[in-house]
């Protein structure tokens, strides 16, 4: 009396399940073009910059230390930050190469 009858629904078609996946696929494509692809491009540019480091280049490290490269190794570089003051940092810690003549005090 108070409870209505429950009837089985007809089976859905395959197009409905594809339409259910469409928003998920669209979100992945947007994520790829807005986040993943630019990050891969920046990583590739950083890798080529680190490979092109040379003695005498003026660089800035991740910690914000600016100096001139005085010695290069496979994994580490020696950066002269002041007169006769050298620090050793990893190659990957170099963020950018400064234009020549930026550091005139060294």
Secondary structure by P-SEA (a helix, b strand, c coil): ccbbbbbbbccccaaaaaaaaaaaaaaaaaaaaccaaaaaaaaaaaaaaaaaccccccccccccbbbbbccccccbbbbbccccbbbbbccccccccccccccccc
